[in-house]
């Protein structure tokens, strides 16, 4: 995996989203990497990996202190844009064990009026009781109206799957040996994998098939390629 940062997203410029209809439901992709389910007023956010920046800094990595707050600024931007009734974290909300970013998270939750749900991912090792104390429900998956929400990508008969975990990206090639790796929403026939939301998370390049749909994140825009 290659690390990427979303610090380039500007909070002062208009954003360009992309909308898609799946099984007669309407979804909007935001350049932060969040996905809004219009009919359910639900915002899906995958792989935030809170605490990872502090973990890097603790062990001497030259990560700017501002990056610690950037995830929360991006979360605020997405919530202000969509005004969701439900915020669903699609796993790996925290990178590992608790550190000083947990208090920042507690402060952030205290300001959020939306219901918050966490679909537990492989990095979510903090006790569910800690989340429940904040009014956050922790579940293994969500099934609703023919849609299956999980952390790991999963194929299950009769469902369209939304997931994370992979941190999908695509490689765009230009003239000569030029190439650019961009995080993306990666949609196949019965599945969409969300990009990692968190700053300084890794990406994994996927090779699309002919019928796959790719929506890249580029600064303040979501671009279909």
C-alpha positions as MATLAB code, in Angstrom:
seq = 'XXXXXXXXXXXXXXXXXXXXXXXXXXXXXXXXXXXXXXXXXXXXXXXXXXXXXXXXXXXXXXXXXXXXXXXXXXXXXXXXXXXXXXXXXXXXXXXXXXXXXXXXXXXXXXXXXXXXXXXXXXXXXXXXXXXXXXXXXXXXXXXXXXXXXXXXXXXXXXXXXXXXXXXXXXXXXXXXXXXXXXXXXXXXXXXXXXXXXXXXXXXXXXXXXXXXXXXXXXXXXXXXX';
ca = [
       0.000    0.000    0.000;
       1.068    3.545   -0.720;
       0.226    6.302    1.745;
      -1.929    9.180    0.626;
      -3.219   12.292    2.310;
      -6.432   14.200    1.796;
      -4.942   17.424    3.129;
      -5.153   18.856   -0.426;
      -8.949   19.042   -0.228;
      -9.921   22.675    0.205;
     -12.748   23.656    2.502;
     -13.053   27.002    0.697;
     -13.810   25.801   -2.834;
     -17.042   24.230   -4.110;
     -17.014   20.457   -4.400;
     -18.055   18.395   -7.378;
     -19.915   15.219   -6.434;
     -21.127   12.283   -8.511;
     -24.532   10.655   -8.161;
     -25.504    7.098   -9.014;
     -28.696    5.055   -8.851;
     -28.542    1.472   -7.602;
     -31.651   -0.684   -7.221;
     -33.871    2.409   -7.433;
     -31.996    4.053   -4.572;
     -29.937    7.227   -4.965;
     -26.357    7.671   -3.770;
     -23.971   10.631   -3.923;
     -20.182   10.330   -3.833;
     -18.286   13.164   -2.139;
     -14.585   13.996   -2.805;
     -13.795   13.309    0.859;
     -14.591    9.662    0.098;
     -17.967    9.599    1.829;
     -21.117    8.189    0.229;
     -24.600    9.544    0.968;
     -27.670    7.290    0.732;
     -30.410    9.785   -0.025;
     -33.489    7.720    0.832;
     -32.105    6.694    4.240;
     -30.413   10.049    4.973;
     -27.375    7.908    5.787;
     -23.723    8.889    5.304;
     -21.310    5.994    4.767;
     -17.670    6.554    5.763;
     -14.996    3.873    5.551;
     -11.512    3.414    6.995;
     -10.985    6.659    8.875;
      -8.128    5.141   10.907;
      -8.218    7.745   13.650;
      -5.104    7.638   15.796;
      -2.826    6.613   12.947;
      -1.296   10.069   12.566;
      -0.543   10.245   16.301;
       0.910    6.737   16.082;
       3.263    7.848   13.284;
       4.299   10.959   15.205;
       4.941    8.964   18.370;
       7.500    6.857   16.545;
       9.263    9.790   14.918;
       7.596   10.163   11.529;
       7.579   13.706   10.184;
       3.807   14.042    9.994;
       2.497   17.584   10.557;
       0.476   18.122   13.743;
      -2.280   19.702   11.634;
      -2.960   16.278   10.149;
      -4.347   15.122   13.500;
      -7.235   17.584   13.190;
      -7.709   17.209    9.446;
      -9.846   14.077    9.676;
     -12.271   15.857   11.983;
     -12.410   18.887    9.686;
     -13.237   16.622    6.746;
     -15.889   14.833    8.790;
     -17.454   18.182    9.664;
     -17.406   19.213    6.001;
     -19.194   16.042    4.886;
     -21.832   16.259    7.623;
     -22.473   19.929    6.853;
     -22.807   19.121    3.146;
     -25.310   16.247    3.487;
     -26.914   16.842    6.912;
     -27.411   13.084    7.471;
     -29.712   11.550   10.043;
     -27.369    8.565   10.362;
     -23.582    8.377   10.136;
     -22.362    4.846    9.467;
     -18.646    4.161    9.837;
     -17.819    1.152    7.649;
     -15.035   -0.246    9.810;
     -11.509    0.683   10.889;
     -12.674    3.851   12.578;
      -9.604    3.736   14.853;
      -6.278    2.443   13.628;
      -5.386    0.500   16.779;
      -5.550    1.064   20.525;
      -6.645    4.276   22.175;
      -4.361    7.303   22.105;
      -4.826   11.041   22.510;
      -7.067   11.213   19.438;
      -9.786    9.372   21.367;
     -10.500   12.536   23.364;
     -10.773   14.490   20.119;
     -13.205   11.856   18.891;
     -15.270   12.099   22.078;
     -15.426   15.873   21.653;
     -16.475   15.471   18.023;
     -19.214   12.947   18.836;
     -20.576   15.346   21.453;
     -21.236   17.906   18.717;
     -22.872   15.526   16.233;
     -26.664   15.346   16.198;
     -26.802   12.359   13.837;
     -27.161    8.773   15.034;
     -23.759    7.062   14.759;
     -23.237    3.388   13.915;
     -19.934    1.527   13.622;
     -19.614   -1.606   11.532;
     -16.616   -3.189   13.219;
     -13.527   -3.739   11.086;
     -10.317   -5.668   11.643;
      -8.564   -2.635   13.174;
     -11.417   -1.874   15.582;
      -9.896   -3.386   18.711;
     -11.165   -0.757   21.153;
     -13.880   -2.207   23.380;
     -17.432   -1.733   22.042;
     -18.320   -0.552   25.540;
     -16.247    2.586   24.936;
     -18.346    3.358   21.870;
     -21.602    2.480   23.594;
     -20.727    4.950   26.357;
     -20.784    7.599   23.618;
     -24.139    6.396   22.284;
     -22.577    4.643   19.279;
     -23.988    1.275   18.247;
     -21.400   -1.317   17.164;
     -22.559   -4.018   14.721;
     -20.978   -6.626   12.456;
     -23.026   -5.696    9.362;
     -26.217   -4.004    8.217;
     -28.844   -5.512    5.912;
     -31.452   -3.110    4.585;
     -33.702   -3.137    1.512;
     -31.497   -5.518   -0.455;
     -28.251   -3.783    0.503;
     -25.503   -5.330    2.622;
     -23.123   -3.012    4.469;
     -19.901   -4.661    5.656;
     -16.279   -3.779    6.321;
     -14.719   -6.499    4.179;
     -16.010   -6.866    0.612;
     -18.472   -9.701    0.478;
     -20.592  -11.417   -2.150;
     -23.940  -12.595   -0.851;
     -26.809  -13.731   -3.026;
     -29.647  -11.225   -3.309;
     -27.668   -8.263   -1.935;
     -25.733   -5.321   -3.287;
     -22.685   -4.894   -1.063;
     -21.139   -1.641    0.166;
     -17.781   -2.163    1.868;
     -14.353   -0.720    2.573;
     -11.131   -2.332    3.836;
      -9.351   -2.456    0.462;
      -8.572    1.299    0.203;
      -9.140    1.087   -3.573;
      -7.171    3.152   -6.061;
      -6.559    3.176   -9.799;
      -3.430    4.035  -11.740;
      -3.835    6.515  -14.596;
      -1.085    6.486  -17.195;
      -0.023    9.408  -19.356;
       2.585    9.967  -22.002;
       5.952    8.316  -21.565;
       6.301    6.697  -18.160;
       4.057    9.159  -16.344;
       1.436    7.668  -14.040;
      -0.838    8.856  -11.272;
      -2.389    6.806   -8.505;
      -5.748    8.088   -7.239;
      -8.099    6.714   -4.553;
     -11.503    5.831   -5.914;
     -14.981    4.451   -5.470;
     -14.778    1.064   -7.207;
     -18.133   -0.290   -8.437;
     -18.729   -3.707   -9.929;
     -22.047   -5.353  -10.751;
     -23.116   -6.187   -7.182;
     -20.657   -4.218   -5.080;
     -19.133   -0.819   -4.401;
     -15.906   -0.492   -2.409;
     -15.488    2.899   -0.746;
     -12.158    4.719   -0.669;
     -10.370    5.129    2.631;
     -11.434    8.372    4.284;
      -8.533    8.893    6.645;
      -5.447   10.968    6.001;
      -2.210    8.978    5.575;
      -3.939    5.685    4.870;
      -2.687    3.294    2.243;
      -4.156    2.594   -1.179;
      -4.271   -0.603   -3.184;
      -4.464   -0.425   -6.963;
      -7.301   -2.480   -8.444;
      -7.497   -3.419  -12.111;
     -11.024   -2.753  -13.377;
     -12.854   -5.126  -15.668;
     -14.718   -3.834  -18.695;
     -18.039   -3.447  -16.866;
     -16.670   -1.896  -13.656;
     -17.257    1.768  -12.899;
     -14.489    3.905  -11.398;
     -14.968    7.264   -9.678;
     -11.664    8.879   -8.672;
     -11.058   11.464   -5.964;
      -9.126   14.454   -7.265;
      -8.866   17.444   -4.925;
     -12.434   18.814   -4.645;
     -13.984   16.583   -7.307;
     -15.250   13.083   -7.880;
     -14.495   12.185  -11.496;
     -15.877    9.204  -13.404;
     -13.275    7.604  -15.636;
];
